[in-house]
Amino acid sequence: MGNFQIKVQPKKYDAVIIGSGAGGGMAAYVLANAGLKVCLIEAGPNFNPAVDSKQLQNPWESPRRGASTKYRPFGDFDGCYWGWEIDGEPYTNAKGSDWEWWRARMVGGRTNHWGRISLRFGPKDFKHKSVDGLGDDWPIGYDEVKPEDDKIDKLLGVFGTNEGLVDDPDGIFLPPPKPRLHELFIKKAATNIGIPVIPSRLSILTKKINDTRGECFYCAQCGRSCKIFADFSSSSALVLPALATGNVDLVVNAMAREVLTNRDGLATGVSYVNKEDMQEYQVMGRTVILGASACESARLLLNSKSPRHPNGLSNSSNVIGHYLHDSTGADMGGIIPELFDRKRYNEDGVGGMHVYTPWWLDNKKLDFPRGYHIEYGGGFGMPLYGFQWGIENLNGTYKVKGKQKEAGGYGASLKEDYRYFFGSHVGMAGRGETVARYDNYCEIDPTVVDVYGIPVLRFHTKYSDYEIKQAKHMKETFSEILHSMGAVITWGGDDGPENNYGLHAPGNIIHEAGTVRMGNDPKSSPLNKWAQAHECKNLFNVDGGMFVSQGDKNITWTILALSMRTSEYIVDQLKKNNI
């Protein structure tokens, strides 16, 4: 340690941005195109899908035969680096808490790991307290976000159809792909029992929108990242264009330690550890923008203590880290005997669902306050190692080409069985809204640091009866749809009150939000309606941390819209010398 010296970069930027995912990438894009000088700090390595994607490799080329690792939890060819566990970067859970924290370490962040389900928040999503009396209203409404929603629809591209649904607002959509056979079964069965099924809204280009991104050719490998940039990721659609302006310096493999402040309590820059030489560096800027993820941004603020901010930066309210919430999740699946021994054909499609179910019921008539949407899967996907787990539960139960076989088997007979059942599977996943509560939170663990010497987070989270009852309703709905289409439930059907109806652990759905929330009152919120810190006017947050509540939707599209809105405000304020 005798040679330790903090290295201060001589260049001063208009903005220092931490994190290159949806929020940070959008901020870099907007500011760079406005002519501002930006330093973009990313904790992982560079990633360019055109070069680094494993999109078109065959499954059998996987060196681990598709097995997961900590570095790639979804297999060797998945587009995302790291996940729930990262070597040298622990986190802890308090007794009774079981938060599962997904962290991507690469340019583009978690936009390299998502289903590209791109749903706008609706009017109710911003004003839930006014609707059901729970939680808090946002300091902004849908009308204030809609202009940015429209802009990102055009900028990034999303397919879908306008349905005139109030709380699932219409957008500016590309043509959606046609439903595949299993999706036609789902639509018919669900519609017959009063459950709507409409075209999905995914950020995948079914038509070209510019000269830098290609049109989807239906390889269905979006999870591996797209070499022609037909699906949205921050790396391809935001960071690379931002770099092309010449106004962005990208610093990779840089683990942010804290936000630096001066005697007046204003942000002056960021301190980070270079993972390659393990030295500490400082980069200075007129503004600091946090886009590191809801929990990581909370961690940074709580670790950024000073005489003016003894409780953590902009945390006199003691709210930072609190109101942590994730989408709820529960799943079920089965097989459709009518689809046994299907005719073989090339089932074109994107790497995701072509149809989904938005929330369709009135919560006032139910025993839980917030809704969920349903995501669907199945069909002729590329066979992977280990596909159709549980074949012994099928070939010992159902006749194969008119013959009853024993369960299990090997060789030609087993191959015949796999082919016979292939394409008959269908799955359903509910993704719903948790009520944000103060007593679900993350804090700095007083005794644990990561390999870089930075104190880590400790989580305190648990579900309420609201979420458990919601999961129960999900399961009942899935069962009803599956039986309506003549399917046999093969997994997820045995969950009950003993395991909260199969409700995934908090954090597992990877929609973390709420730790650095917006609000009008500095006593109960760190940020104002522009995602600007009440107590540090040149500090901003552009990730899921700013969310007051989540809605029954995936949060990425709203992160993008709010980041654009905040970034446009920053440009305006910098030009006026207000910050």
C-alpha angles and dihedrals in degrees: 000000000000090000094049113129130162108235114216116204110229096217118089117208134204088233137012110203123195113206131023101218127106096307099036094041092051091048091051091048095050096043095044092050089051089058098254122141112244137188111202114198120199127182094212137050128284117279127192112177091207089063107021105039121110089204101136103034117116119249092243090061089069107114091216096041091247097310118151126243133185088255092052111017092181097050140280096297099046114122097232129083115218126347134180094359128040124184109248094008109090129170129191139223124217117233110292094017123110106178113164111208119203114200125181116203108197142076106292093030116206093354083084087063115045140093091245088237099163110193125165119226111244133219094274092051091066096045107040096140089058089051103044106003095244128119119347138301119246116250086238134049137215093270090061093052099039095083090058092043088057092047095052092046087060096037099047105019129233129191125220144097134270109247102171092241111158098214095034095053125210116256142185100278140188116221111285121230117254119265115265123229097271089047091053088053090050094047094049094046096044094045090052090061097042101263114130121230116190136168114289124249107227130161095238122121111242085169130029114262100180144357096266100058129055133223120260113264094193102248087143092218098118090134089067092055123256121265093203093046093241092141123055122259125152091236095058103031103034115013098046093048089046091052090049090064090066090231099101130077110197117208113191132189088030118140110204113227104180147335110256121226137186131229090278090057094248121138114256102173146301135288116214140172117235104226092208100056098016090228124137120243135185127211120189131214145163089241136020120213122194116211099146096117128280096279097037091050090050089050091052093050094046090050092048099085125161139154089272092044106033094159094049129290112315091350107121085121090061087224100117109111092019129107089040111170142161133196115274118243138194130160144196136175147172148161132277110222090200087066096053113126093012121191109263118244139141103273101205117209149123124272093268144035123316093202136032141173118243119206106288108174138080110248091205087074094049136070095243127060107221134053139230139208127224126236120198135207140177140091134097102333120164106284111247133194107283095017118158094025109198098040086153088067090057109038091047093050107038130047115251113216089340096311127108109223133188116258117269118010135159143232124021094349093055091047089053090053093051091051091047095055097034113117095018096096124103130180138190132200127189118210113188145169124271119207106247110237132185092229092063103080152131125233138174112281105232095213108034130075131175126242089276092057093252117138111248134223127266117202131217109185139143137156125251126222087265093068094041092052089047091054090050089054090049091055093048090050094048091049091051093051093046093050090046091058093046094252127150115227110235102167139021093025099105098061118119144153091303090071100024091261093295094304109172118241115267110274094023093105089055097227097120115172147148108057098116099030131187122243144145095240118070088204092067105025137043094211137050125222091283091056087251118142112255091216100038112039096194094053121090139176122213105170132080090289091085093061118115092192134354114224125215089287139089107267105221098091091051092046087055093047094047092045090053090048093050093044092052088051091051091051090051094047094046092051089052091047090236091132 
